[in-house]
């Protein structure tokens, strides 16, 4: 029964992650966001392609879906289920089967999942991302800095999450490989 419960919650979290506000908003505006800008179905590309309002809606929904998936896992399952729901909703956002496995990079969704799991860890990670963004004016740098330091944050603040959290951090880094190349070449665009 525990295994069935685990599978059901993790599968539900994955499909919650498939909800893609930037793709839906883009379609409503006659734009395929996966073919515009960076081709990424996340907040930063929504800002560049669809504008501030669409980016804000995307950000709020992406954070919300991460928090919802983990909250459901914690509320009706247990801590272990909640942790794997964090990974599942994150992966559902990045590789949504409903959109040919092409989604966003998962940073906002991961933040929402962390808020539900351990809000102090979430806010610490957010502060690191914000510091990187303010220092370089590049969201990709902030996201990478957050991912690189995340396992250490888990070690001190949520040790049971270190393995799942490290896997999520590694995925964020891998999803940013094109950004890394642009950063190294000095070609990554600034946000402001």
FISEDO-482359 format. One record per residue (C-alpha): residue in three letters; x, y, z. Coordinates in pm, whole numbers, plus 50000, padded with zeros to 5 digits. Example, Ala and Ser with C-alpha at 12.3 -4.5 7.8 and 13.67 -1.06 7.14 Angstrom:
<rs>
> ALA | 51230 | 49550 | 50780
> SER | 51367 | 49894 | 50714
</rs>
This chain:
<rs>
> UNK | 50000 | 50000 | 50000
> UNK | 50288 | 50239 | 50081
> UNK | 50448 | 50172 | 49740
> UNK | 50117 | 50239 | 49561
> UNK | 50072 | 50561 | 49759
> UNK | 50427 | 50668 | 49670
> UNK | 50375 | 50602 | 49299
> UNK | 50039 | 50784 | 49293
> UNK | 50169 | 51098 | 49463
> UNK | 50489 | 51111 | 49260
> UNK | 50297 | 51058 | 48934
> UNK | 50048 | 51330 | 49032
> UNK | 50337 | 51565 | 49111
> UNK | 50491 | 51497 | 48771
> UNK | 50166 | 51585 | 48592
> UNK | 50120 | 51898 | 48805
> UNK | 50465 | 51994 | 48679
> UNK | 50338 | 51953 | 48321
> UNK | 50115 | 52260 | 48364
> UNK | 50298 | 52521 | 48156
> UNK | 50163 | 52875 | 48188
> UNK | 50415 | 53021 | 47943
> UNK | 50313 | 52774 | 47670
> UNK | 49941 | 52832 | 47735
> UNK | 49980 | 53212 | 47749
> UNK | 50193 | 53204 | 47436
> UNK | 49926 | 53005 | 47250
> UNK | 49661 | 53254 | 47364
> UNK | 49878 | 53532 | 47219
> UNK | 49949 | 53343 | 46896
> UNK | 50311 | 53270 | 46989
> UNK | 50488 | 52934 | 47023
> UNK | 50726 | 53018 | 47308
> UNK | 50925 | 52702 | 47238
> UNK | 51022 | 52852 | 46901
> UNK | 51088 | 53208 | 47021
> UNK | 51372 | 53363 | 47221
> UNK | 51569 | 53091 | 47397
> UNK | 51297 | 52833 | 47325
> UNK | 51262 | 52782 | 47699
> UNK | 50912 | 52759 | 47850
> UNK | 50994 | 52949 | 48168
> UNK | 50971 | 53291 | 48327
> UNK | 51281 | 53452 | 48176
> UNK | 51186 | 53364 | 47820
> UNK | 50823 | 53459 | 47888
> UNK | 50949 | 53803 | 47995
> UNK | 51153 | 53845 | 47678
> UNK | 50891 | 53707 | 47437
> UNK | 50550 | 53766 | 47598
> UNK | 50608 | 54064 | 47828
> UNK | 50601 | 54146 | 48199
> UNK | 50242 | 54043 | 48275
> UNK | 50281 | 53699 | 48115
> UNK | 50616 | 53654 | 48291
> UNK | 50462 | 53736 | 48629
> UNK | 50174 | 53494 | 48572
> UNK | 50423 | 53228 | 48463
> UNK | 50639 | 53285 | 48770
> UNK | 50347 | 53268 | 49015
> UNK | 50198 | 52953 | 48861
> UNK | 50535 | 52778 | 48832
> UNK | 50612 | 52850 | 49198
> UNK | 50258 | 52755 | 49298
> UNK | 50260 | 52420 | 49121
> UNK | 50587 | 52326 | 49289
> UNK | 50448 | 52416 | 49631
> UNK | 50117 | 52238 | 49565
> UNK | 50278 | 51910 | 49458
> UNK | 50502 | 51893 | 49766
> UNK | 50226 | 52008 | 50002
> UNK | 50002 | 51725 | 49877
> UNK | 50283 | 51473 | 49925
> UNK | 50355 | 51594 | 50278
> UNK | 49990 | 51639 | 50381
> UNK | 49854 | 51309 | 50257
> UNK | 50174 | 51103 | 50242
> UNK | 50491 | 51157 | 50444
> UNK | 50822 | 51345 | 50433
> UNK | 50986 | 51099 | 50194
> UNK | 50693 | 51123 | 49953
> UNK | 50705 | 51502 | 49981
> UNK | 51075 | 51505 | 49890
> UNK | 51024 | 51285 | 49585
> UNK | 50723 | 51495 | 49485
> UNK | 50966 | 51790 | 49475
> UNK | 51183 | 51602 | 49226
> UNK | 50879 | 51481 | 49027
> UNK | 50713 | 51822 | 48986
> UNK | 51052 | 51968 | 48893
> UNK | 51106 | 51698 | 48627
> UNK | 50747 | 51740 | 48507
> UNK | 50818 | 52107 | 48445
> UNK | 51146 | 52041 | 48262
> UNK | 51034 | 51734 | 48065
> UNK | 50654 | 51760 | 48032
> UNK | 50512 | 51463 | 47841
> UNK | 50213 | 51682 | 47746
> UNK | 50446 | 51914 | 47552
> UNK | 50684 | 51668 | 47384
> UNK | 50917 | 51672 | 47687
> UNK | 51025 | 52032 | 47621
> UNK | 50962 | 52266 | 47914
> UNK | 51148 | 52516 | 48128
> UNK | 51464 | 52494 | 48335
> UNK | 51281 | 52434 | 48661
> UNK | 51420 | 52706 | 48887
> UNK | 51086 | 52867 | 48982
> UNK | 50915 | 52530 | 49023
> UNK | 51202 | 52406 | 49241
> UNK | 51169 | 52720 | 49453
> UNK | 50797 | 52654 | 49506
> UNK | 50867 | 52291 | 49597
> UNK | 51129 | 52404 | 49848
> UNK | 50889 | 52657 | 50001
> UNK | 50654 | 52371 | 50090
> UNK | 50935 | 52143 | 50206
> UNK | 51151 | 52383 | 50407
> UNK | 51085 | 52755 | 50368
> UNK | 51414 | 52862 | 50529
> UNK | 51608 | 52650 | 50277
> UNK | 51397 | 52800 | 49997
> UNK | 51461 | 53157 | 50107
> UNK | 51833 | 53090 | 50151
> UNK | 51851 | 52951 | 49797
> UNK | 51650 | 53250 | 49670
> UNK | 51890 | 53492 | 49839
> UNK | 52186 | 53323 | 49668
> UNK | 52014 | 53333 | 49328
> UNK | 51921 | 53700 | 49383
> UNK | 52280 | 53784 | 49481
> UNK | 52409 | 53625 | 49161
> UNK | 52150 | 53810 | 48954
> UNK | 52224 | 54146 | 49114
> UNK | 52599 | 54094 | 49086
> UNK | 52595 | 54011 | 48714
> UNK | 52245 | 54118 | 48597
> UNK | 52214 | 53770 | 48442
> UNK | 51944 | 53533 | 48566
> UNK | 52136 | 53232 | 48438
> UNK | 52434 | 53320 | 48658
> UNK | 52208 | 53353 | 48963
> UNK | 52043 | 53017 | 48887
> UNK | 52380 | 52848 | 48841
> UNK | 52518 | 52999 | 49162
> UNK | 52208 | 52878 | 49347
> UNK | 52243 | 52528 | 49201
> UNK | 52616 | 52504 | 49280
> UNK | 52565 | 52604 | 49644
> UNK | 52240 | 52414 | 49697
> UNK | 52388 | 52080 | 49814
> UNK | 52584 | 52267 | 50084
> UNK | 52268 | 52447 | 50193
> UNK | 52088 | 52111 | 50215
> UNK | 52373 | 51966 | 50420
> UNK | 52318 | 52228 | 50689
> UNK | 51944 | 52294 | 50665
> UNK | 51771 | 51978 | 50535
> UNK | 52017 | 51686 | 50539
> UNK | 51753 | 51426 | 50449
> UNK | 51698 | 51612 | 50119
> UNK | 52065 | 51626 | 50018
> UNK | 52052 | 51343 | 49763
> UNK | 51730 | 51452 | 49594
> UNK | 51835 | 51817 | 49621
> UNK | 52177 | 51746 | 49470
> UNK | 52011 | 51564 | 49178
> UNK | 51787 | 51866 | 49120
> UNK | 52086 | 52102 | 49137
> UNK | 52278 | 51889 | 48884
> UNK | 51980 | 51894 | 48646
> UNK | 51962 | 52275 | 48672
> UNK | 52331 | 52298 | 48583
> UNK | 52291 | 52060 | 48288
> UNK | 51985 | 52251 | 48161
> UNK | 52193 | 52571 | 48169
> UNK | 52483 | 52434 | 47963
> UNK | 52410 | 52669 | 47668
> UNK | 52398 | 52960 | 47915
> UNK | 52731 | 52850 | 48061
> UNK | 52890 | 52864 | 47716
> UNK | 52744 | 53210 | 47653
> UNK | 52861 | 53330 | 47996
> UNK | 53214 | 53206 | 47925
> UNK | 53211 | 53388 | 47589
> UNK | 53061 | 53706 | 47741
> UNK | 52753 | 53668 | 47519
> UNK | 52481 | 53601 | 47778
> UNK | 52220 | 53881 | 47766
> UNK | 52156 | 54091 | 48076
> UNK | 51811 | 54116 | 48233
> UNK | 51842 | 54483 | 48327
</rs>
